[in-house]
Amino acid sequence: MSVLPIQPIPFFADKDKAFWRLQAVGWSGAMLLRTMSAIANNQPIAFLVLVLIATITGFSISLVLSVIYRALFRKRALVTWGLTFLALSIAVGLHSFIDAWVVSLWRADGDTNFTGLFLGVFYLDATLLGAWTALYYMVNFYLQVEEQNDQLIQLENQATQAQLAMLRYQLNPHFLFNTLNSISTLVLLKQTEPANAMLSRLSSFLRYTLINKPSARVTVATEVETLKLYLDIELMRFEERLRTTFQIDPATETCLLPSLLLQPLVENAIKYAVTPQETGAEITVATQLVGPMLRITVSDTGPGLQTPTTDNRLSGMTYDGGEPVSTGVGLSNIRDRLSQAYGENHRFETVEPVEGGFAVLIEFPAERQPSLEDIAEPLRQPALVGR
């Protein structure tokens, strides 16, 4: 039977509230122990008034100590511990003085003098306030470590986000330059309709890249639609030389993957398979489930790695007059993005099929976007609170 999900709230989420809770529980426990001790020693009921006064006194003095300790906590160790010892000594002396004075009033006809009463309660008050001081510093040291850890995690996340942004934004300039160059050529040839169509498709594609965060994950169906938008632009450049086939298993359409993961793979295929061949090439994008993994394959019918122009497609290098020129993108970009997203739990391979051409195979855990039915299902189930 499903139960309603309950999100736990950390005890120290509200530090002020947590402090007052610990104060109330701690001093109530101390009063309970002193009450039980008084009853065990056959003290009269009126003695419980002394216990209550002592508890209120300790509670009040600890509030003053908390203000002092808060100011000392981030000082140098020698200053912190030296002044803490001084403040604690004064607090214990004050607490003992008040306790001894109250007891002396209650036992006006007693034989014990004030000094004896003072020394009698000094040990107990020193133990209570000493334990309270130790607990105060332990809790605040723990909170400081947690705060530093949260800051470290936040910095690591920011670094990861920045790296992901850098990796994904590397994909746009080369493609954008080629597309704008093609639009410029169409305008010069006064082919306004094709130029306008290409500009419209470019606008739609860039709008998608801007509205999605670099670290965002999208469904396979969304990624394929975006890829088709990119291919529509390239088709206007290469026409019948660029042929595409999509073999998308319906079971994979709701699986998640990093946004714009496939675009550089197809761009790589166009660059090294379609461009150098007069007849062009066919590019195939296929997805399927292999156990718990999502497998994506991008293959082409180009020359593979058999020519000087294509033997550097793995490293993102091209040749210009016989000299290698770095494009700054290449398949290494995809490797880096997969490593950032999935760590070691992924597979990235380049393959030369027997029939020729070139293929890139990617595998990573298949995670699905929760549907409205999945979200609503727990709400339709009655919660079992108890019998």
C-alpha positions in Angstrom: 0.0 0.0 0.0 1.4 3.4 -1.0 1.7 6.1 1.5 1.8 9.9 1.0 5.4 11.1 0.7 6.6 13.1 3.7 9.6 15.4 3.2 11.6 15.5 6.4 12.7 18.9 7.7 16.3 19.1 9.1 16.4 19.8 12.8 18.8 22.7 12.3 17.0 24.2 9.3 15.8 27.0 11.6 18.7 27.5 14.0 16.9 29.8 16.4 14.0 27.4 16.8 16.5 24.5 17.3 18.3 26.5 20.0 15.1 27.1 22.0 14.1 23.4 21.6 17.4 22.2 22.9 17.3 24.8 25.7 13.8 23.6 26.8 14.6 19.9 26.6 18.0 20.2 28.3 17.0 22.3 31.3 13.8 20.4 31.7 15.8 17.2 31.9 18.2 18.8 34.4 15.2 19.9 36.6 13.7 16.4 36.3 16.9 14.7 37.5 17.3 17.1 40.4 13.6 16.5 41.3 14.1 12.8 41.3 17.3 13.2 43.4 15.4 15.3 46.0 12.5 12.8 46.2 15.0 9.9 46.6 16.7 11.8 49.5 13.3 12.3 51.2 13.3 16.1 50.8 10.1 17.9 51.5 7.8 19.0 48.7 8.8 22.7 49.3 12.3 21.8 48.3 11.0 21.5 44.7 10.6 25.3 44.7 14.4 25.5 45.2 14.9 23.1 42.2 12.7 25.3 40.0 14.5 28.5 41.0 17.9 26.8 40.3 16.7 25.7 36.9 15.4 29.1 36.0 18.7 30.6 37.1 20.7 28.2 35.0 18.5 28.7 32.0 18.8 32.5 32.3 22.6 32.4 32.7 23.0 30.1 29.8 21.2 32.6 27.6 23.8 35.2 28.5 26.6 32.7 27.8 25.1 32.0 24.4 25.4 35.6 23.4 29.0 35.7 24.6 30.0 32.4 23.0 28.4 33.5 19.7 30.8 36.5 19.6 33.8 34.3 20.5 33.1 31.4 18.2 34.9 32.7 15.1 37.8 34.3 17.0 41.3 32.8 17.2 41.5 29.6 19.2 43.6 31.1 22.0 41.1 34.1 22.4 38.1 31.8 22.1 39.1 29.3 24.7 40.7 31.8 27.1 37.6 34.1 27.2 35.3 31.1 27.3 37.0 29.7 30.4 36.8 33.2 32.0 33.1 33.6 31.1 32.2 30.1 32.3 34.0 30.6 35.6 32.1 33.8 36.3 28.8 32.2 35.3 29.4 29.2 37.5 30.3 31.5 40.5 27.2 33.6 39.9 25.0 30.5 39.6 26.4 29.0 42.8 26.1 32.3 44.7 22.4 32.6 43.8 21.7 28.9 44.6 23.5 29.2 47.9 21.7 32.4 48.8 18.3 30.9 48.0 19.1 27.7 50.1 20.3 29.9 53.0 17.0 31.7 53.0 15.1 28.4 53.0 17.3 27.0 55.8 17.5 30.1 57.9 18.0 28.1 61.1 20.5 25.6 59.5 23.9 24.9 60.9 25.7 25.2 57.5 27.2 28.6 56.8 27.0 30.4 53.4 30.5 29.3 52.4 29.6 25.7 52.9 26.4 26.0 50.9 28.3 27.8 48.1 30.9 25.0 47.9 28.2 22.4 48.1 26.3 23.7 45.0 29.4 24.8 43.1 30.3 21.3 41.8 26.7 20.7 40.5 26.4 24.1 38.8 29.9 23.8 37.3 28.9 20.4 35.8 25.7 21.7 34.4 27.1 24.8 32.8 30.3 23.1 31.7 28.2 20.4 29.9 26.0 23.1 28.4 29.1 25.0 27.1 30.6 21.8 25.6 27.3 21.0 23.9 27.0 24.6 22.6 30.4 24.5 20.9 29.9 20.9 19.6 26.6 21.9 17.9 28.0 25.1 16.5 31.1 23.4 15.2 28.9 20.8 13.6 26.8 23.5 11.9 30.0 25.3 10.8 31.3 22.1 9.1 27.9 21.5 7.5 27.8 25.1 6.2 31.3 24.7 4.8 30.3 21.4 3.2 27.2 23.0 1.6 29.3 25.8 0.3 31.8 23.4 -1.2 29.0 21.4 -2.8 27.5 24.6 -4.2 30.9 25.6 -5.6 31.4 22.2 -7.2 27.9 22.4 -8.7 28.6 25.9 -10.1 31.9 24.6 -11.5 30.1 21.7 -13.1 27.4 24.0 -14.5 30.0 26.3 -15.9 31.9 23.4 -17.5 28.6 22.0 -19.0 27.8 25.4 -20.4 31.2 25.7 -21.9 30.9 22.3 -23.5 27.5 22.8 -25.0 28.1 26.4 -26.1 31.1 25.2 -28.1 28.6 23.5 -30.4 27.0 26.7 -31.8 29.6 28.9 -33.4 30.8 26.6 -36.2 27.3 25.6 -37.2 26.1 29.2 -36.9 28.9 30.5 -39.1 28.1 28.0 -41.9 24.4 28.7 -41.7 24.8 32.5 -41.8 27.2 32.2 -44.7 24.6 30.1 -46.6 21.9 32.7 -45.9 24.2 35.5 -47.0 24.8 33.6 -50.3 21.1 33.1 -50.9 20.5 36.8 -50.3 23.2 37.8 -52.7 21.6 35.5 -55.3 18.3 37.2 -54.5 16.7 33.8 -53.5 14.7 35.5 -50.8 12.3 32.6 -50.1 14.9 30.0 -49.3 16.9 32.5 -47.3 13.8 33.4 -45.3 13.0 29.8 -44.7 16.6 29.0 -43.6 16.6 32.1 -41.3 13.2 31.0 -39.8 14.6 27.5 -39.1 17.8 28.9 -37.6 15.7 31.2 -35.3 13.7 28.2 -34.0 16.8 26.1 -33.4 18.6 28.9 -31.6 15.5 29.7 -29.5 15.6 26.1 -28.3 19.3 26.3 -27.3 18.6 29.5 -25.4 15.5 28.4 -23.4 17.2 25.1 -22.3 19.8 25.2 -19.6 23.2 23.6 -20.5 22.7 21.0 -17.8 19.1 20.3 -18.7 17.9 16.8 -19.8 15.2 16.3 -22.4 13.3 13.3 -23.7 14.5 11.4 -26.7 11.4 12.5 -28.6 12.2 16.2 -27.9 15.9 15.7 -28.9 14.9 14.0 -32.1 12.5 16.9 -33.0 15.3 19.4 -32.3 17.7 17.3 -34.4 15.2 17.3 -37.3 15.0 21.1 -37.0 18.8 21.3 -37.4 18.7 18.9 -40.3 16.1 21.0 -42.1 18.7 23.8 -42.1 21.4 21.5 -43.4 19.1 20.0 -46.0 18.8 23.5 -47.6 22.6 23.5 -47.9 23.2 20.0 -49.1 19.8 19.1 -50.7 19.8 15.5 -52.0 23.4 14.9 -50.9 22.1 14.7 -47.3 19.9 11.7 -46.6 18.7 10.9 -43.1 17.0 7.9 -41.4 15.5 7.7 -37.9 15.0 4.4 -36.2 13.6 5.4 -32.9 12.2 2.7 -30.7 8.9 3.9 -29.2 9.9 2.5 -25.8 12.8 5.0 -25.7 10.9 8.2 -26.5 10.3 9.1 -22.9 13.9 8.4 -21.8 16.1 11.4 -20.8 19.4 12.5 -22.2 21.5 15.7 -22.0 20.1 18.3 -24.4 21.7 18.7 -27.8 23.8 15.6 -27.3 23.0 14.2 -30.8 23.5 17.5 -32.8 27.3 17.4 -32.7 27.3 13.7 -33.7 25.2 14.5 -36.7 27.3 17.6 -37.5 30.4 15.4 -37.3 28.8 13.0 -39.8 27.9 15.8 -42.2 31.3 17.3 -42.0 33.3 14.1 -42.7 30.8 11.9 -44.6 28.5 14.2 -46.6 30.7 17.2 -47.4 33.7 15.4 -49.0 31.6 13.1 -51.2 29.9 14.3 -54.4 27.1 11.8 -53.8 26.8 12.7 -50.2 26.0 10.1 -47.6 23.1 8.7 -45.5 23.0 9.4 -41.8 21.1 7.1 -39.5 20.1 7.8 -35.9 18.8 4.8 -33.9 17.8 4.4 -30.3 16.9 1.2 -28.4 16.8 -0.2 -24.9 19.4 -2.8 -23.9 18.5 -4.0 -20.5 18.6 -1.0 -18.1 20.6 1.0 -20.6 19.6 3.4 -23.4 21.7 2.8 -26.5 22.0 5.5 -29.2 23.8 5.0 -32.5 24.6 7.6 -35.0 26.1 6.1 -38.2 26.9 7.3 -41.7 27.8 5.8 -45.1 30.8 8.0 -45.6 34.5 7.1 -46.1 35.1 6.2 -42.5 38.6 6.8 -41.3 40.4 5.8 -44.5 41.3 9.2 -45.9 43.6 12.0 -44.7 40.5 14.3 -44.4 38.6 11.9 -42.1 41.3 10.2 -40.1 41.2 13.0 -37.5 37.5 13.2 -37.0 38.0 11.5 -33.6 40.1 14.3 -32.3 38.2 17.2 -33.8 41.0 18.0 -36.3 40.6 19.0 -40.0 43.2 19.6 -42.7 43.7 22.9 -44.4 46.4 22.8 -47.1 47.9 19.7 -45.5 48.1 21.3 -42.1 45.9 20.1 -39.2 43.6 22.8 -37.8 41.7 22.3 -34.5 38.0 22.9 -34.7 37.7 23.0 -30.9 34.7 20.6 -30.9 34.9 17.0 -32.1 33.7 13.9 -30.4 35.8 14.6 -27.3 33.1 17.2 -26.4 30.5 14.4 -26.2 32.8 12.3 -24.0 33.3 15.1 -21.6 29.5 15.8 -21.4 28.8 12.1 -20.8 31.5 11.9 -18.1 30.0 15.0 -16.4 26.5 13.6 -16.5 27.0 9.8 -15.8 30.6 9.4 -14.4 31.9 5.9 -15.2 28.4 4.5 -15.8 28.3 5.1 -19.6 29.8 3.7 -22.8 31.1 5.7 -25.7 32.6 3.9 -28.7 33.5 4.7 -32.3 33.0 1.8 -34.8 33.8 1.2 -38.5 31.1 -1.2 -39.7 32.1 -4.0 -42.0 29.9 -2.5 -44.8 31.8 0.8 -44.5 31.2 4.2 -43.1 31.5 5.3 -39.5 29.4 4.9 -36.4 29.3 6.3 -32.8 27.7 4.1 -30.1 26.6 5.6 -26.8 25.0 3.9 -23.8 24.0 5.2 -20.4 21.3 4.4 -17.8 17.8 4.7 -19.1 15.9 7.2 -16.9 12.4 8.3 -17.8 10.5 11.5 -17.3 7.7 10.9 -14.8 4.3 11.2 -16.4 1.3 12.8 -14.8 -0.1 9.3 -14.1 3.0 8.4 -12.2 2.8 11.6 -10.1 -0.9 11.3 -9.4 -0.8 7.6 -8.5 0.4 8.0 -4.9 -2.3 10.6 -4.3 -5.0 8.1 -5.3 -3.8 5.5 -2.8 -5.1 5.7 0.8 -2.3 6.3 3.3 -1.8 3.7 6.0 -1.2 5.7 9.1 -1.7 2.8 11.6 -4.2 0.5 13.1 
